[in-house]
């Protein structure tokens, strides 16, 4: 049985990488920013996996999970402009329609749940691919390399 700390460490490395990608995709930015963030997250994942000595088959499965999460993030990013236009139309209306605002909010919350679900699924898949010793090696790497956020 794995310790809670090992599970959290394993989840942290993938979570940090995927959340970083989610933030980058959600905020868009200049040309190439999504591609840059994909490379950054992929490099972070590779660095975390190095001490775990993953097999090529494991790496392929981990990359597949990563790519499915990236695809969900990209789909979310592609609709951002339309959502902004819809939000601005609601704002510019002579009267704010609470029903339309509530519908808009519910739709965005559902989309964000889809992104969160995709990230959670990727983390679960990676967890299941790695052995307990490999998960510990990844968790140890995360502990040694994570930025200190005051805690």
NUSESE-964940 format. One record per atom (N, C-alpha, C): residue in one letter; y, z, x. Coordinates in pm, whole numbers, plus 50000, padded with zeros to 5 digits. Atoms other than C-alpha are relative to their C-alpha. Layout:
AYZX...
This chain:
X498825000050085X500005000050000X501245000050089X498775000949921X503374990150138X500965011049958X498984990050032X506145015250161X501154993149926X498835005150074X509145011049941X501034994350097X499035004449900X511275007350252X499664986150053X500445013149951X509214977750376X500284989349896X499745009650109X509454960550039X501494997149993X498555001950010X513204966150024X500544992250119X499565007549883X513654953350379X499684985249988X500415014050017X511714921550304X500864993249895X499185005550106X513624916349986X501434998050049X498615000749954X516904922750165X500294987450077X499715011849918X516594894550416X500104987549915X499945011850084X515834868650154X501135001149899X498924998150095X518234883549907X501364997250061X498715002349934X521114883650154X500224985150020X499875014449977X520434847750247X500254992449872X499845007550124X520074835549893X501285003649926X498754996050064X522994855649762X501194993650071X498945006949925X525164841650040X500104985549955X500005013950047X524114806949933X500554999249858X499515000150138X524774815349569X501525001149996X498554998449996X528274827049649X500674987450049X499415012349947X528974795949852X499954988949898X500135010550101X527664772849583X500945002749883X499174996650115X529524791449310X501484997550028X498595001749967X532824789749494X500354986250051X499745013849958X532424754149612X500774999750129X499205000649878X535094746549863X500074985950051X499835013049937X535584718350104X498724991950005X501155008749988X533304689250166X498985006050096X501064995449914X529974699250310X499735015049999X500214985650001X530264736250234X498615003849949X501354996650044X527034737750029X498944996850106X500965003649895X525164719650306X500095009850117X499814990449891X526654743050565X499345013349964X500594987450042X525574773450364X498484999049996X501455001849997X522064759350324X499495001450143X500414999049859X521854755550702X500105014450049X499804986149959X523224790750755X498875008949946X501044991950062X520784806450510X498634996650059X501285004149942X517874786150646X499835005750140X500074994449865X518694797251000X499765015049996X500204985750014X518894833450887X498545002949962X501404998150039X515494830450720X499094997550120X500825002949881X514024814251033X500075011450101X499844988949906X515434842151251X499205012249954X500724988350053X513964868751022X498494998050006X501435002849999X510574851451015X499424999750142X500505001549863X510334847251394X499155011750047X500834989049951X509094882451473X498725002149918X501174998550086X506564879751188X498884990350036X501005009949958X504714850851357X499314993449881X500575006550118X504244832051032X499284987250040X500745012349975X501784803351019X500794988249944X499335011750058X502914767850948X499824999249848X500245000350145X501324770750603X500895010249928X499124990050060X503224802850528X501444995250001X498635005049989X506454787550652X500264989349894X499845010650101X505914757350424X500165006149861X499904993650132X505404780150123X501345007349986X498714993150003X508474800650213X501144990049983X498975010350014X510564769250253X500004994149859X500075005250137X509324756649915X500695009749904X499334989950085X510444789349751X501514999550022X498575001149967X513794786849932X500614987649934X499485012450055X514234750749820X500125000349848X499904998750145X513504759049456X501225008549963X498814991750026X516164786349469X501264991950027X498855008549970X518584762149636X500254989949888X499855010050108X517934736349361X500665006349877X499384993050114X518814761749093X501475002750028X498614997549963X521984771149280X500824987149995X499285012850002X522944734549318X500274995549857X499795003750141X522454728048946X501125008349940X498924991250049X524704757748873X501354995350055X498755004549937X527334744949117X500514987049938X499625013050056X527304710248962X500765001349867X499354998350131X528474723948625X501295008150007X498834991249984X531274745448766X501304993749953X498755006650038X534044720048715X500154998849848X499965001050147X533154714248350X500275013649938X499774986550054X533074751648290X501445004450020X498604996449976X536484756048446X500894992849899X499225007550099X537874728648220X499885006449862X500214993550130X536344745847919X500775013249994X499264987349997X537824779448023X501504997649987X498575003050008X541244763848070X500394995449860X499725004350138X541054747247728X500075012149907X499964987850081X540264781047572X501305007650025X498794992849963X543194796347758X501264993149947X498815007450041X545654768647667X500174999049849X499915001050146X544884769847295X501135009049948X498934992150060X547654782647070X499525014049963X500594987150038X545334810346952X498635001050068X501304997949937X542404824747144X498985002449890X501084998750097X539244820446938X498945009350058X500964990449944X537154851647000X498564995049995X501365005450011X534004833646882X499694990250111X500205009749892X534464805347130X499955006950136X500014992449875X535254829947408X498655007050017X501294993149993X532104849947325X498874990250031X501025010249973X530004818247323X500074995350144X499805004249861X531484806847653X499445010750095X500484989049915X530774840847808X498485000949997X501454999050012X527204841947676X499314988750077X500585011449927X526514807347819X500085002250151X499884997449856X527844817048163X499075011150044X500934989149967X525864849448158X498564994950007X501365005749999X522704829848074X499774991850128X500125007949877X523364806248366X499865009150122X500094990749887X523904835348602X498645007050002X501354994350006X520624850848482X498994990150057X500915010249944X518894817848566X500055000250152X499854999449855X520284819548919X499335012750054X500614987449957X519274856148954X498484999349990X501455001450016X515804848148819X499404991150108X500505008949895X515394819649069X499955007250134X499984992449875X516364842449357X498895010649998X501074990050012X514054870049233X498634993650016X501285007149989X511214844949200X499734996150144X500185003949859X511774832349555X499625012150083X500324987749925X511724867849690X498565004249973X501374996450035X508504875149502X498994990750067X500925009749939X506874843249628X499875002450150X500044997549857X507814850749988X499235012950029X500744987449985X506544886349953X498504997349993X501425002550020X503214873349829X499384991450111X500485008749893X502924848150116X499755007950128X500084992549875X503404873750393X499005011649991X500884988449992X500934900150505X500855012650011X499224987749984X501964936750510X500645001250138X499434999249864X502454935250889X501174990450016X498915009749991X504594903950856X501215004949922X498874994750078X506704919750583X500705011250077X499404989549920X507224949850809X500834994050112X499255006449891X508304927051096X501314994249947X498785005550061X510804909650865X500965011449964X499154988750038X512074942950731X500645006350123X499454994549876X512484956051086X501124991150055X498965009249953X514444924651178X501275001849918X498844998150088X516714929850877X500735012950038X499364987349962X517324966150970X500784998850130X499365001549868X518194956151327X501184990349999X499015010849995X520404926451235X500974999749883X499085000450115X522124934350908X501355005750038X498684994349973X525834940150912X500085014249944X499834986350046X526804976550878X501145000249899X498994999650107X528604980250548X500335014449965X499594986350023X529525016450593X498875009149956X501074991250049X526075029750509X498905002250093
